[in-house]
Structure formats: C-alpha cells, structure tokens
Amino acid sequence: MQFVTSRSEALNKLNKFVESDISNYNSKRNFDFGVANRSNVSCLSPYITHRLINEYETAKLVLKKYPFQKVDKFIQEIFWRVYWKGWLELRPKVWTDFIEDLKTIKEDENYLKAVNGETKVECFNDWVKELKNYNYLHNHTRMLFASIWIFTLGLPWQKGAEFFMKHLFDGDAASNTLSWRWVAGIQTKGKNYLAQSWNISKFTNNKYNNVKLNETALPIIDKREYKISPFQISKSEEINEHIIVFENEMHIDFFDLKKYNKIYFVLLDNKNRSLKLSPKVIDYKKAVIKSQFNEYQFKAELLDENGLTNFIKNSKKFDAIYPSIGENFSFLKRLIKNNDLDINFVTRKEDEFCWKFSNKGYFNFKSNIPIILSTFKLN
C-alpha cells in the first residue's frame, strides 16, 4: 500500500475511487479484506488529514456523479471528520487534558508487549505490525484495536491514542483523540464499544476466529465535564506581509496567497511535539510539504526550528492558516505567549459554518448536512 504526497496525485486517487470503487462502499465498507484489497474503502484519509484534498471538494466531486441517497454513508463519513474537528474546537480543554494525562501514565510491561505486538491476541498483534509497516489501518479495525487495547489488555486509552498518532499517516488530533474516547465510553458517557469475536470473524472474512476477548467490560469512568467554549481566534480582514502554513493545511490554493510577499511552510520536529511521531510519519509529512512548496517556491520558504526562531525575531506580526486544535496550534500559542506575537489567523468559511453544528452529538450534525451541502453548493 503506497500513499502519495502531492495534491495532483491525491486528486487522481479521489477520482479513481469515485469512478470505480465507491459502489462497494455502502455495503462493504466495514469489511477489512487486508492490505492487498482496499477497494471497498477510499484510503483518502491521509490526504484529507493534510488537506491535500479537503472534505468539501471531496463531497462535491462525489455528489456531482451520484445522488445523495446512493452515497449517503460515504458523505456522512466524510463529515464525521468535520464534526470531530468542530467538537474539539468548542471544547479545547479535552485536548490539553489528554496531553496532561499522558505525562502521568507509566509504560509498564503490558504496554510494551502491546506496542510490540506480543500479546495473546493474534489479530491485535497482526494489526500492530500492519500499523507500523503501512502507517494505516482500516477504520473498523481501528475500533476493534482500540477496544481490545482498553478492555481486553486493560491499557489506558490515552496511550493507545498516542500510539496511533505516532504511526498513522492520517493521524488527526480531533478524529483520533475523540474516537478513542468514544470506544472507551467517555465521549458518549456510559456507552463503550466492545469488540466481539463474531464481529472480528465476520468483518475480517473469517481470517480470525474464536478470539478470546473481554466482551462484558464496563465503560471507563471519567467524571470530567467539558463546557462549550465559543470559537474565538484573532482574525482581521487586513492581511500582513507573510503567512505561515503547517502540514495539515496543504490545499493552499483555496486561500488567496498571491497577496503575500512570502509563504513560510513549517513542520514541527519531535522536540516541539507532545506526541512524538515515528520517522516514517515525519518523512511523509516532509514529502507532503515539499510537494506544495515546489508549487510556490518562487515566494516560499521551508522553515526548521532555527529558521522559525529567526523569523519571529524579525517579524512580530504575521498571518497563519488556522491549523485547528492540536500540536500545531498548541505550538503557536506557546510562541505567542513567549514572544509577544500578533498572529492573524486565516480560516475556511466552510469550517466555521460547520463547526457551529458540533455543539451537540453527531446525529444533530448529520441532520444539518443538507444545509451545509446547499449553503456551499456542494450538491
């Protein structure tokens, strides 16, 4: 399984899926047929995570060819990502608490056996190897993996979410953190997701049978409550000379960057990350940035840690494409605090419009998808 790194290649992957494979999605999307056969799912998530392609253009392209009723499951899955981002934007303390929790959790022998694929659960061990080798897992398999991690192996969900972020090409702060919380039973309090042997057997096409699991575990208890915080960032209609772009907002054609004198592409190294990434994930992100940098190299610059330090010494005021709650935004907040910076954030109007529907559960959000599609002429 090979993942591409440029926008043009990602668009080709999207078009191929729409033309050839989407017909299998509704009925077969939950089956994991293995690395050699992913025709029942899109495998577009690494490109959408880095926004080489974005959720809205993906939905528009699909709905240009098919009526909503025929592809509703795929459209809903695409908007799950938007919903999760909005949910976290309105409750940013969930992210900071997750990062703080990790600082207090020790890595014991059971944890080391899990991350090395040396448990007594064969399918789990195979999925660990697959994750490390291919930096991707089928979505249904991720749910089963997380459930086994939490309820059969008895490991903290936070360490599982960290492990996924370390190895996934499509690791996303919102989707990953909140999905692990959902499996644990703390996202929707009292409702956990339990992997069951019959489920694994059916959806791996009988590759794994009679898996011994804890199928009666109770949800994890977390009494912390999170109130909604209005989405507020520093925004202005007036632009500055320079703009900073992080690797998770690579569809920069969407923004009118011609008006900037300089575009600075930034990729955080592990020294500046709370969640350390594997070398393969760092290299993938570097390749993604380089592909976009090549499109704008006449006015663009790649910044490492030293280059960014020198930049902010000379420029206290600049624009940044808003990177959403996660590592990149946490890094910018530290920069603002320590250097008295004035950063003007640039956002997508689609994101801000959609995020206001993330104030409740997904079913409420889902009921507003027709409004979103109509507002932005996506159907």
Phi, psi and omega in degrees: 000121182244134176251134183276171187232356181249158179297316182298320178292321178296320177296323176298318178297318179297313181298320179297318179297315181296319184283328191242320195248345187294338180297336179274350194294308186304316187269337188239005188297334184275355180273133174255099182273002178103170186301326185283348183221095178245023186291346180272354176228166189276329186056031180268353189302323177298327182282325179286323177302317180270359181053038163297321164235152182246170185299323188285318178290329176296312178299318182297317180295318179295315184284347173289332183258330186231148172290152184306320185298333183276337184234023186300322181296319180293316179299319179296320178295321177300318183280347170303320181297318179295317179300312181301316179300314180297319180301316181288325177300325182275350180221062187297339181292339176300320179292312182294324177294320177301314180296319179293321178303318184299331182291342185255356185262127180271151179264099183268186183298321179297321177298313182297322176296321181295310185288345176260005179065043183237036178269183177269005182255106188301312183298320179299314179300319179294322181291326175299314180295319179297317179300315182290325183282322188245350178059035181200145168223148174303145185300316180296322179296325177299320178295316179296317178302310182298320180295317178297316180304312187281311193260333177266317179273345176069033182258153181296135181300327182300320180289330175291317178297320177297317180298317176299312182299328180295326191246342184280133171293333182257021180302123183230132186306313184287303184301317183289308183299313186286330176293319176294320176298321181295314178300319182293336181095018178249346175285308166255098191303129177088357181237100179260167177252119182253121172294138179232150185301317181297324181295315179296317180299312182296312190271000167253016179058042178065024175289324180237123181233153176054045179285127181274116186226162168274101185260008181235013184297145177275158178299152173292141179260125174221111187277358180294135177247145182235115177278152180289131174251127179304141179291113183222117173224164181285114181226145178212149176288334179279134182259159175263178183290324189239155177223142178255137181232129176263169189289348179263016175219064189270351176277069187278351173299336180298328181263147180279085185274353180297337183280352180265143177288328183212140176247124180252119176267130185232131171235120180288136172274175184294339177296333182256013181244140172285323178256111184286136181260150177290157178304324180294321179291318176300316181296322178297315179296321177299317180294322177298313179297317182298323180297321178282324177302320181297334179286335187235018190298341178295338179222019184243160178214138174271129182247128168266189184301316181292320179297321179292321178299316179294323180298313185286342174293327184260346182222106181270355184224120180201170178263159174213135171293125187299120186270002181075164179301132182152196184303313186294318180289322176299320178297315179296321179298321177294320178299315180300315182294318187274344186233007178054053183268156175242097182255127176261118183270138178251128184237167172271134180294329178297316180300309183298323179295315183289322186297334180293341177273002179268014182286344179233205181282175185293329182296325174294316178299314183301323180294342180262000179302317177303323178294318179297313181299318181290317183301321184254015175053050181265350181238000000 
